[in-house]
């Protein structure tokens, strides 16, 4: 600004001339340059993301994963750790985003071993109820019996939606349901993951209305009514105990989904906590026992992370995550993390 003083003293000031105009013009030019730099950076990053999408290496994602260990290890939550038989199961019963191994981890398991290894004491009644829902009275479908054998899978992998802004493309999430497997030196870790699933009626939950947990309305074809019906589905928290394939003789001409999951329900989500803004959820029980069910695998959306509400005077540092799930009742759904 010193040159303005010299000019005014030597030539006096020009009428109706504001010496701040040129300075303001300089500031505007600097702002425009900064804005153009930001736009150029955004366009370059967008071009980079498009280049990543066109790479042929992303098509080989499944072939590059999985020779690093079995799902019984502690890293089973990672999308980078899968079984050796990590190729997708060739079937038309799952959407393109859901994949099971080609070979079951536990083939042809009888009912007694299912109860002892996976601790699903009411598996047979739950499966009977599931089949009867597809064939209500007076129909008489073939029902499961203690002599039936089931193929059981250790894990389910789900491709998450691409997030271009963060560079998350073709992320494969692994959901495990692995019991204790004795080993020669060390037993494998037990893992029964927590998952968000689509549940009928949850779309009407006023607590989740307007959030990412809000349900959707879909049309499905009912084999009972022989017509398309309107179904409201929202997201609800469950614990997965087992992935299994329904034997063909129980499917009744393929009118029942083949790939199913045995789950334990949590109660519907409650209002968010005012301090953490996290939805509260509690274990669902009846007569002191967990409320269990069997659902199609394609109803699963993604795994989730629960934070136990210990309070201020208790912290079971020696407990595992399964012991906390079995012995604790109140949790918070962490919307910032999914495993």
ROMARGU-715677 format. One record per residue (C-alpha): x, y, z. Coordinates in pm, whole numbers, plus 50000, padded with zeros to 5 digits. Last residue first. Layout:
REM ROMARGU-715677
<xx=X, yy=Y, zz=Z>
...
END
This chain:
REM ROMARGU-715677
<xx=48351, yy=44408, zz=51045>
<xx=48138, yy=44722, zz=51039>
<xx=48231, yy=45038, zz=51226>
<xx=48081, yy=45389, zz=51249>
<xx=47723, yy=45276, zz=51312>
<xx=47817, yy=45110, zz=51640>
<xx=47498, yy=44939, zz=51759>
<xx=47483, yy=44978, zz=52135>
<xx=47436, yy=44680, zz=52366>
<xx=47226, yy=44563, zz=52663>
<xx=47191, yy=44194, zz=52755>
<xx=47522, yy=44050, zz=52868>
<xx=47610, yy=43691, zz=52953>
<xx=47598, yy=43515, zz=52616>
<xx=47714, yy=43810, zz=52406>
<xx=47992, yy=43887, zz=52657>
<xx=48101, yy=43524, zz=52658>
<xx=48110, yy=43531, zz=52278>
<xx=48329, yy=43843, zz=52277>
<xx=48574, yy=43678, zz=52515>
<xx=48574, yy=43759, zz=52886>
<xx=48894, yy=43832, zz=53080>
<xx=48841, yy=44208, zz=53095>
<xx=48493, yy=44175, zz=53241>
<xx=48438, yy=44547, zz=53314>
<xx=48208, yy=44648, zz=53595>
<xx=48155, yy=44965, zz=53799>
<xx=48079, yy=45239, zz=53545>
<xx=47820, yy=45077, zz=53317>
<xx=47903, yy=44774, zz=53106>
<xx=47693, yy=44865, zz=52802>
<xx=47827, yy=44626, zz=52541>
<xx=47931, yy=44777, zz=52205>
<xx=47796, yy=44586, zz=51905>
<xx=47967, yy=44577, zz=51566>
<xx=47791, yy=44485, zz=51243>
<xx=47810, yy=44229, zz=50963>
<xx=47641, yy=44298, zz=50632>
<xx=47309, yy=44255, zz=50447>
<xx=47172, yy=43908, zz=50519>
<xx=46835, yy=43828, zz=50363>
<xx=47009, yy=43625, zz=50088>
<xx=47095, yy=43361, zz=50348>
<xx=46733, yy=43257, zz=50385>
<xx=46611, yy=43263, zz=50747>
<xx=46587, yy=43012, zz=51032>
<xx=46482, yy=43132, zz=51376>
<xx=46588, yy=43156, zz=51736>
<xx=46460, yy=43353, zz=52034>
<xx=46720, yy=43300, zz=52305>
<xx=46608, yy=43110, zz=52617>
<xx=46497, yy=43250, zz=52956>
<xx=46128, yy=43186, zz=52893>
<xx=46153, yy=43389, zz=52571>
<xx=46460, yy=43591, zz=52481>
<xx=46566, yy=43874, zz=52251>
<xx=46904, yy=44028, zz=52326>
<xx=46899, yy=44405, zz=52359>
<xx=46962, yy=44695, zz=52121>
<xx=47041, yy=45064, zz=52165>
<xx=47096, yy=45293, zz=51868>
<xx=47408, yy=45510, zz=51880>
<xx=47392, yy=45892, zz=51902>
<xx=47671, yy=45876, zz=52164>
<xx=47532, yy=46128, zz=52415>
<xx=47158, yy=46127, zz=52337>
<xx=47149, yy=45745, zz=52301>
<xx=46967, yy=45652, zz=51984>
<xx=46606, yy=45524, zz=52006>
<xx=46563, yy=45147, zz=52013>
<xx=46647, yy=44879, zz=51760>
<xx=46417, yy=44578, zz=51746>
<xx=46506, yy=44293, zz=51985>
<xx=46796, yy=44066, zz=51897>
<xx=46728, yy=43738, zz=51720>
<xx=46937, yy=43421, zz=51727>
<xx=47013, yy=43274, zz=51386>
<xx=47018, yy=42951, zz=51184>
<xx=47104, yy=43031, zz=50823>
<xx=46966, yy=42898, zz=50496>
<xx=47077, yy=42805, zz=50145>
<xx=46819, yy=42599, zz=49954>
<xx=46531, yy=42844, zz=49941>
<xx=46191, yy=42666, zz=49936>
<xx=45985, yy=42609, zz=49618>
<xx=46265, yy=42394, zz=49477>
<xx=46033, yy=42106, zz=49387>
<xx=45947, yy=42042, zz=49753>
<xx=46266, yy=42167, zz=49923>
<xx=46283, yy=41893, zz=50184>
<xx=46392, yy=41617, zz=49941>
<xx=46664, yy=41848, zz=49810>
<xx=46844, yy=41876, zz=50142>
<xx=46856, yy=42233, zz=50284>
<xx=47204, yy=42380, zz=50277>
<xx=47359, yy=42518, zz=50595>
<xx=47504, yy=42831, zz=50753>
<xx=47514, yy=42817, zz=51134>
<xx=47504, yy=43025, zz=51451>
<xx=47454, yy=43376, zz=51316>
<xx=47373, yy=43645, zz=51572>
<xx=47096, yy=43885, zz=51472>
<xx=47041, yy=44263, zz=51446>
<xx=46747, yy=44399, zz=51246>
<xx=46719, yy=44590, zz=50921>
<xx=46385, yy=44666, zz=50760>
<xx=46154, yy=44480, zz=50523>
<xx=45797, yy=44567, zz=50432>
<xx=45644, yy=44311, zz=50195>
<xx=45379, yy=44374, zz=49929>
<xx=45243, yy=44062, zz=49760>
<xx=45269, yy=43927, zz=49407>
<xx=45029, yy=43645, zz=49336>
<xx=44997, yy=43268, zz=49358>
<xx=44861, yy=43308, zz=49714>
<xx=45077, yy=43029, zz=49856>
<xx=45361, yy=43056, zz=49606>
<xx=45386, yy=43423, zz=49692>
<xx=45577, yy=43635, zz=49442>
<xx=45765, yy=43924, zz=49597>
<xx=45718, yy=44300, zz=49582>
<xx=45949, yy=44515, zz=49792>
<xx=45917, yy=44801, zz=50039>
<xx=46238, yy=44910, zz=50204>
<xx=46351, yy=44933, zz=50564>
<xx=46509, yy=45216, zz=50758>
<xx=46850, yy=45135, zz=50904>
<xx=47024, yy=45401, zz=50694>
<xx=46807, yy=45657, zz=50872>
<xx=46476, yy=45829, zz=50786>
<xx=46271, yy=45600, zz=51007>
<xx=46494, yy=45395, zz=51236>
<xx=46306, yy=45475, zz=51559>
<xx=45966, yy=45469, zz=51387>
<xx=46003, yy=45097, zz=51312>
<xx=45762, yy=45033, zz=51023>
<xx=46037, yy=44895, zz=50801>
<xx=46098, yy=44633, zz=51069>
<xx=45781, yy=44450, zz=50965>
<xx=45956, yy=44178, zz=50771>
<xx=46322, yy=44141, zz=50858>
<xx=46627, yy=44216, zz=50645>
<xx=46945, yy=44116, zz=50823>
<xx=47221, yy=44301, zz=51009>
<xx=47485, yy=44058, zz=51132>
<xx=47669, yy=43958, zz=51450>
<xx=47927, yy=43684, zz=51399>
<xx=47956, yy=43340, zz=51556>
<xx=48327, yy=43267, zz=51591>
<xx=48498, yy=43000, zz=51801>
<xx=48875, yy=42999, zz=51781>
<xx=49055, yy=42691, zz=51654>
<xx=49198, yy=42450, zz=51909>
<xx=49573, yy=42440, zz=51951>
<xx=49831, yy=42164, zz=51916>
<xx=49664, yy=41876, zz=51731>
<xx=49346, yy=42079, zz=51672>
<xx=48993, yy=42063, zz=51811>
<xx=48738, yy=42272, zz=51616>
<xx=48521, yy=42501, zz=51832>
<xx=48231, yy=42621, zz=51619>
<xx=48257, yy=42844, zz=51310>
<xx=47985, yy=43079, zz=51188>
<xx=48177, yy=43348, zz=51004>
<xx=48073, yy=43652, zz=50798>
<xx=48340, yy=43767, zz=50551>
<xx=48322, yy=44105, zz=50380>
<xx=48459, yy=44144, zz=50027>
<xx=48531, yy=44504, zz=49928>
<xx=48494, yy=44541, zz=49551>
<xx=48588, yy=44910, zz=49556>
<xx=48653, yy=45122, zz=49863>
<xx=48842, yy=45423, zz=49717>
<xx=48684, yy=45659, zz=49969>
<xx=48491, yy=45873, zz=49721>
<xx=48422, yy=45571, zz=49502>
<xx=48228, yy=45381, zz=49767>
<xx=48137, yy=45049, zz=49603>
<xx=47858, yy=44856, zz=49774>
<xx=47975, yy=44560, zz=49981>
<xx=48044, yy=44217, zz=49834>
<xx=47929, yy=43951, zz=50079>
<xx=48117, yy=43640, zz=50189>
<xx=47952, yy=43363, zz=50392>
<xx=48143, yy=43137, zz=50627>
<xx=48189, yy=42795, zz=50776>
<xx=47938, yy=42603, zz=50566>
<xx=47720, yy=42312, zz=50679>
<xx=47590, yy=42033, zz=50454>
<xx=47297, yy=41862, zz=50628>
<xx=47201, yy=41501, zz=50693>
<xx=46849, yy=41382, zz=50778>
<xx=46796, yy=41094, zz=51023>
<xx=46667, yy=41312, zz=51307>
<xx=46365, yy=41417, zz=51095>
<xx=46285, yy=41706, zz=50864>
<xx=45929, yy=41757, zz=50732>
<xx=45782, yy=41651, zz=50398>
<xx=45495, yy=41886, zz=50323>
<xx=45133, yy=41831, zz=50432>
<xx=44907, yy=42105, zz=50299>
<xx=44593, yy=42168, zz=50505>
<xx=44758, yy=42363, zz=50654>
<xx=45041, yy=42607, zz=50574>
<xx=45312, yy=42518, zz=50320>
<xx=45580, yy=42788, zz=50309>
<xx=45544, yy=42867, zz=50679>
<xx=45544, yy=42492, zz=50744>
<xx=45901, yy=42473, zz=50613>
<xx=46029, yy=42738, zz=50857>
<xx=45839, yy=42583, zz=51148>
<xx=46001, yy=42245, zz=51082>
<xx=46341, yy=42412, zz=51056>
<xx=46292, yy=42578, zz=51395>
<xx=46170, yy=42254, zz=51554>
<xx=46477, yy=42065, zz=51421>
<xx=46730, yy=42331, zz=51521>
<xx=46599, yy=42364, zz=51876>
<xx=46919, yy=42260, zz=52054>
<xx=47148, yy=42472, zz=51840>
<xx=47474, yy=42434, zz=52034>
<xx=47686, yy=42436, zz=51715>
<xx=47897, yy=42129, zz=51796>
<xx=47660, yy=41921, zz=52012>
<xx=47331, yy=42009, zz=51841>
<xx=47472, yy=41976, zz=51490>
<xx=47648, yy=41653, zz=51584>
<xx=47318, yy=41500, zz=51698>
<xx=47132, yy=41620, zz=51389>
<xx=47365, yy=41456, zz=51141>
<xx=47634, yy=41636, zz=50942>
<xx=47664, yy=41557, zz=50571>
<xx=47956, yy=41788, zz=50489>
<xx=48120, yy=42017, zz=50747>
<xx=48324, yy=42291, zz=50575>
<xx=48094, yy=42273, zz=50275>
<xx=48264, yy=42267, zz=49936>
<xx=48209, yy=42537, zz=49676>
<xx=48241, yy=42807, zz=49940>
<xx=47950, yy=43050, zz=49980>
<xx=47896, yy=43376, zz=49796>
<xx=47657, yy=43671, zz=49823>
<xx=47682, yy=43980, zz=49599>
<xx=47550, yy=43810, zz=49285>
<xx=47229, yy=43717, zz=49464>
<xx=47193, yy=43367, zz=49607>
<xx=46974, yy=43073, zz=49504>
<xx=47101, yy=43045, zz=49148>
<xx=47388, yy=42818, zz=49231>
<xx=47763, yy=42784, zz=49174>
<xx=47917, yy=42830, zz=49517>
<xx=48180, yy=43099, zz=49504>
<xx=48547, yy=43001, zz=49513>
<xx=48716, yy=43013, zz=49851>
<xx=48796, yy=42646, zz=49895>
<xx=49124, yy=42735, zz=50065>
<xx=48927, yy=42916, zz=50329>
<xx=48918, yy=43293, zz=50365>
<xx=49133, yy=43572, zz=50507>
<xx=49154, yy=43901, zz=50318>
<xx=48798, yy=44011, zz=50400>
<xx=48898, yy=44017, zz=50764>
<xx=48659, yy=43884, zz=51026>
<xx=48825, yy=43542, zz=51028>
<xx=49146, yy=43688, zz=51163>
<xx=49132, yy=43496, zz=51491>
<xx=49191, yy=43168, zz=51316>
<xx=48910, yy=42917, zz=51255>
<xx=48859, yy=43063, zz=50914>
<xx=49160, yy=42881, zz=50781>
<xx=49480, yy=43036, zz=50666>
<xx=49653, yy=43256, zz=50414>
<xx=49555, yy=43087, zz=50088>
<xx=49241, yy=43292, zz=50076>
<xx=49242, yy=43579, zz=49850>
<xx=49400, yy=43631, zz=49509>
<xx=49147, yy=43419, zz=49321>
<xx=48854, yy=43614, zz=49464>
<xx=48998, yy=43948, zz=49357>
<xx=49078, yy=43837, zz=49001>
<xx=48814, yy=44063, zz=48844>
<xx=48970, yy=44359, zz=49027>
<xx=49291, yy=44301, zz=48829>
<xx=49124, yy=44391, zz=48500>
<xx=49148, yy=44758, zz=48575>
<xx=48855, yy=44960, zz=48450>
<xx=48733, yy=45056, zz=48796>
<xx=49077, yy=45183, zz=48891>
<xx=49086, yy=45412, zz=48586>
<xx=48749, yy=45557, zz=48681>
<xx=48883, yy=45629, zz=49030>
<xx=49187, yy=45808, zz=48884>
<xx=48968, yy=46017, zz=48654>
<xx=48763, yy=46125, zz=48955>
<xx=49082, yy=46213, zz=49144>
<xx=49202, yy=46426, zz=48853>
<xx=48865, yy=46599, zz=48826>
<xx=48865, yy=46677, zz=49197>
<xx=49221, yy=46812, zz=49186>
<xx=49132, yy=47037, zz=48891>
<xx=48826, yy=47168, zz=49074>
<xx=49036, yy=47246, zz=49382>
<xx=49298, yy=47431, zz=49175>
<xx=49021, yy=47625, zz=48999>
<xx=48885, yy=47738, zz=49335>
<xx=49229, yy=47854, zz=49447>
<xx=49277, yy=48051, zz=49123>
<xx=48935, yy=48210, zz=49163>
<xx=49018, yy=48313, zz=49519>
<xx=49348, yy=48471, zz=49411>
<xx=49174, yy=48663, zz=49132>
<xx=48917, yy=48792, zz=49379>
<xx=49193, yy=48908, zz=49615>
<xx=49369, yy=49099, zz=49333>
<xx=49044, yy=49266, zz=49237>
<xx=48994, yy=49370, zz=49598>
<xx=49342, yy=49531, zz=49596>
<xx=49265, yy=49710, zz=49271>
<xx=48942, yy=49844, zz=49413>
<xx=49088, yy=49952, zz=49748>
<xx=49235, yy=50273, zz=49601>
<xx=48887, yy=50404, zz=49543>
<xx=48869, yy=50658, zz=49259>
<xx=48584, yy=50910, zz=49256>
<xx=48825, yy=51194, zz=49174>
<xx=49184, yy=51090, zz=49136>
<xx=49410, yy=51157, zz=49434>
<xx=49703, yy=51394, zz=49431>
<xx=49986, yy=51359, zz=49178>
<xx=50298, yy=51357, zz=49398>
<xx=50146, yy=51303, zz=49743>
<xx=49875, yy=51067, zz=49613>
<xx=50125, yy=50862, zz=49416>
<xx=50367, yy=50829, zz=49707>
<xx=50088, yy=50723, zz=49947>
<xx=49954, yy=50469, zz=49699>
<xx=50300, yy=50317, zz=49657>
<xx=50303, yy=50235, zz=50030>
<xx=50000, yy=50000, zz=50000>
END
